[in-house]
Structures are given as C-alpha cells and as structure tokens.
Amino acid sequence: MVSTEIHVPISLNPNFAHMIYLLVKSIAANAKLPGDWRVVFTVSRDTAWDFDHPELAWAKDFAVEFRWVDQTQWESQQWLATAIQRHTYDFTTDVILFMDADTAVHGPLTELVLETATSDAIAGWPAWQPPGINLTDVLMKRGCALSDWGLTYSGYGLTFLSPKSCPPYFNLGFIAVSKATAQRLARDVPQDWHFVRTYYPDWFGCQIALCLSIVRNNYAYRALDMRYNLGNGDLGEPILSGPEADAAFARALASYRDPRILHYCVPTEAFQKSRDMGSWDRIRQFCEMEGLGEGNAILQATFKRLLGNPA
C-alpha cells in the first residue's frame, strides 16, 4: 500500500469552499489511490471564516486538514506564502501531490502514484513561459548551468513559436514527488523563492522557484502529458504545420480522450471560476449548458457526477 498526501494552497471564501469540496469529492470518487490518503489545505489569512464554518462542514467526512499560513509570512508575501509554505512541511507519506484548488480528478491516478513512490523524479506538466520573464536569464543569474533539458513549453505551437525549449518549469496545478524528494524540496524551494522575490518578483514566482530548485540541485524530473493538467479551454487548431505539429495535435487529442486532472484556470465565455464557482446555483447552471467546447464539456461531466448534495 502506498500512502499519499495532497497539498493545496487556498483562501476561505465561497469560491474556494466550492472548489475544494469538488476537489476532495473527485479524489475520493475518481483517483483510485493505492492506499491511505489525506488532503492538507494551507490557508491564507484574508478571511473572517474559521475552520468550523458551515461551508466546510463536509470536510469532517473526509481525511482533510486545514493549516493557517504563518502570520509573518502572510504579512510579507500575501497569497504566495501559501504556495511556498505547502512545500515546507515534515512530509511522511510515500507520495506527495502538490495541487491547485481549481483542479478536479477525472480519472485514476493509481499508476502515477505507484511510479512516483519509487522514483526520485519530480513529475509535472511543463507550463507556458512566464510573461515578461526570460527563464534563461533567471537561471544564469542564479548560477545554474544551462543545458538541453529536453522539454517544450506547453504553449509552443499554439500561441507562440519561440522559445520552444524550456527548463523544468512545471505548472503548479499538479506536481507529483516521492517523500524523499519532497523533503529535499522543503529545504530548497524557500531559498529559491527568496531569490525570485528579490530579483524577479512575479505572480508566477512560485513556479520559477521550483524550477530553480530542480536545476540548481540537478534533480531528476520528468514531464507528464497533458492528461495530468488539462485545461478547460478549447483545443483549437495549432499554428504550426507539418509532421511535428500533427504529432503534437494527436497527443493533445489523446489527452482529451483520457483526462486525469482537470485544471479549470482558463476563463471562457461559458465558464470562469471567479464568476461561476461563487455559488452552487451558478455551478448547476454551468452543468445544464449545451454546446460546450472540449475542455468545458469534460469539466461539466465531472461536476455533474460529483454534485449530489453539496450543501
């Protein structure tokens, strides 16, 4: 049996309450984890709620824990402090999954968790390049050696043609690591986060800090496919043509046919988390919509299976 702990940074408000309910329900219903599991929420300080709030009553039925973010870190870093603190705990389970609140499990994670338990590699889906920041410059300033990392930015060929190659810059919506690797990152990520905050303050600084920790320490890594971080937007047509584009498009289509983790961070006309996750009525309205694109149709199907009686 392999034990799993899922770490998620959150605020406490109606939007997040609905998101994390559906996330935990989706883990219980769809993840098929091969052993005991629990979810740890690192909570920001911008709330009048406490952990006994009626909107969180459902949590008593699951293996769920809420932890406040450190007050001093909150005062200096605000919401980003929750994303960093979740990397710093005393990890004891076999596998650690770092996830965002705006995610839902659609398919089994059994194989991935079993592979991660016996691997040193940090597994994630390459992110889009951070807007306005050249990661090569960041790595060089941090004293990291540059190389051919064998990874491609996820937005390459969709909205931009350069750069193509990227370092292990993973989307924090879903990251999988073993206990030993998580324990090493607990030491390294805060150091690199301090560097990023000092020289490259950016909303994506937490993702950049993880990338720096991987490269600086020469940690093993592997790219998951899009199934493990599938957005809710439409697939669309690639801006590239030729065999390379055809192969990439075929891989994307395969991910839409077999999604495992949905990351509904893409604002679309049909669905926007900032608007539609604020009430169960809005969520149910989304579940009744017709003519949705590929990503939103999968998200809708997942929500419809999970809703039941969320109140």
Backbone hydrogen bonds, N-H to C=O, Kabsch-Sander energy under -0.5 kcal/mol:
donor,donor_aa,acceptor,acceptor_aa,energy
2,V,34,P,-2.8
3,S,1,M,-0.5
4,T,36,D,-2.4
5,E,95,V,-2.3
6,I,38,R,-2.6
7,H,5,E,-0.5
7,H,97,L,-2.9
8,V,40,V,-2.4
10,I,42,T,-2.9
13,N,11,S,-0.7
17,A,13,N,-2.8
18,H,14,P,-2.2
19,M,15,N,-2.2
20,I,16,F,-3.0
21,Y,17,A,-1.6
22,L,18,H,-2.1
23,L,19,M,-2.2
24,V,20,I,-2.6
25,K,21,Y,-2.7
26,S,22,L,-2.2
27,I,23,L,-2.1
28,A,24,V,-2.4
29,A,25,K,-2.3
30,N,26,S,-2.7
31,A,26,S,-0.7
31,A,27,I,-1.3
32,K,27,I,-0.5
35,G,33,L,-1.3
38,R,4,T,-1.4
39,V,63,A,-2.6
40,V,6,I,-3.2
41,F,39,V,-0.5
41,F,65,E,-3.1
42,T,8,V,-2.2
42,T,40,V,-0.6
43,V,41,F,-0.6
43,V,67,R,-3.3
44,S,10,I,-2.3
47,T,45,R,-1.1
53,H,50,D,-1.6
56,L,53,H,-2.3
57,A,54,P,-1.7
59,A,56,L,-1.6
60,K,57,A,-1.4
61,D,58,W,-2.0
62,F,59,A,-1.7
64,V,62,F,-1.7
65,E,39,V,-2.5
67,R,41,F,-3.0
69,V,43,V,-2.7
74,W,70,D,-2.6
75,E,71,Q,-2.3
76,S,72,T,-1.4
77,Q,73,Q,-2.5
78,Q,74,W,-2.4
80,L,77,Q,-1.2
81,A,78,Q,-2.0
82,T,79,W,-1.2
83,A,79,W,-0.9
84,I,80,L,-1.5
85,Q,81,A,-2.8
86,R,82,T,-1.5
87,H,84,I,-1.9
88,T,85,Q,-2.2
91,F,89,Y,-1.4
95,V,3,S,-1.9
96,I,177,V,-3.0
97,L,5,E,-2.6
98,F,96,I,-0.5
98,F,175,I,-2.8
99,M,7,H,-2.5
99,M,97,L,-0.6
100,D,173,G,-1.4
103,T,100,D,-0.5
103,T,101,A,-1.1
104,A,262,L,-1.9
106,H,104,A,-0.5
106,H,260,R,-3.1
107,G,260,R,-1.3
109,L,31,A,-3.2
113,V,109,L,-2.6
114,L,110,T,-2.4
115,E,111,E,-2.3
116,T,112,L,-2.5
117,A,113,V,-2.0
118,T,114,L,-0.7
118,T,115,E,-0.8
119,S,116,T,-1.6
122,I,220,A,-2.0
123,A,121,A,-0.6
123,A,176,A,-2.5
124,G,222,R,-1.7
125,W,174,F,-0.6
127,A,169,Y,-2.8
133,I,130,P,-1.7
135,L,133,I,-0.8
138,V,134,N,-1.8
139,L,135,L,-2.8
140,M,136,T,-2.3
141,K,137,D,-2.4
142,R,138,V,-1.6
143,G,140,M,-1.4
144,C,139,L,-2.8
149,W,147,S,-1.0
151,L,166,C,-0.6
153,Y,164,K,-2.2
154,S,127,A,-1.2
156,Y,153,Y,-1.5
157,G,160,F,-3.0
158,L,155,G,-2.1
159,T,155,G,-1.9
160,F,155,G,-1.0
166,C,151,L,-1.7
169,Y,167,P,-3.2
170,F,168,P,-0.9
171,N,125,W,-2.8
174,F,171,N,-1.2
175,I,98,F,-2.3
176,A,123,A,-2.4
177,V,96,I,-2.5
179,K,94,D,-1.8
182,A,178,S,-2.6
183,Q,179,K,-2.3
184,R,180,A,-1.5
185,L,181,T,-2.5
186,A,182,A,-1.8
187,R,183,Q,-0.6
187,R,184,R,-1.0
188,D,184,R,-1.8
189,V,185,L,-2.7
191,Q,187,R,-0.6
192,D,188,D,-2.0
193,W,189,V,-2.7
194,H,190,P,-2.0
195,F,191,Q,-1.6
196,V,192,D,-2.4
197,R,193,W,-2.8
198,T,194,H,-1.8
199,Y,195,F,-2.4
200,Y,196,V,-2.5
205,G,202,D,-1.9
208,I,204,F,-2.1
209,A,205,G,-2.5
210,L,206,C,-1.9
211,C,207,Q,-2.0
212,L,208,I,-2.5
213,S,209,A,-2.3
214,I,210,L,-2.2
215,V,211,C,-2.4
216,R,212,L,-3.1
217,N,213,S,-1.5
218,N,215,V,-1.0
219,Y,214,I,-2.4
222,R,122,I,-2.3
224,L,124,G,-2.4
224,L,222,R,-0.6
228,Y,225,D,-2.0
229,N,226,M,-1.9
230,L,227,R,-0.5
230,L,261,I,-2.7
231,G,229,N,-0.5
232,N,263,H,-0.6
239,I,157,G,-3.1
240,L,157,G,-0.8
246,D,242,G,-2.4
247,A,243,P,-2.5
248,A,244,E,-2.2
249,F,245,A,-2.6
250,A,246,D,-2.1
251,R,247,A,-2.0
252,A,248,A,-2.1
253,L,249,F,-2.4
254,A,250,A,-2.0
255,S,251,R,-1.8
256,Y,252,A,-1.9
257,R,253,L,-1.3
258,D,254,A,-0.9
258,D,255,S,-0.5
260,R,227,R,-2.5
261,I,227,R,-2.6
262,L,104,A,-3.1
263,H,230,L,-3.2
264,Y,102,D,-1.4
264,Y,262,L,-0.5
265,C,263,H,-1.8
268,T,271,F,-2.7
275,R,272,Q,-1.0
276,D,272,Q,-3.7
277,M,273,K,-1.6
278,G,275,R,-0.6
279,S,276,D,-0.5
283,I,279,S,-1.9
284,R,280,W,-2.6
285,Q,281,D,-2.1
286,F,282,R,-2.1
287,C,283,I,-1.8
288,E,284,R,-0.8
288,E,285,Q,-0.9
289,M,286,F,-1.3
295,G,233,G,-0.7
296,N,232,N,-0.7
297,A,293,G,-2.3
298,I,294,E,-1.6
299,L,295,G,-2.2
300,Q,296,N,-2.9
301,A,297,A,-2.2
302,T,298,I,-2.1
303,F,299,L,-2.6
304,K,300,Q,-2.7
305,R,301,A,-1.5
306,L,302,T,-1.3
307,L,303,F,-2.0
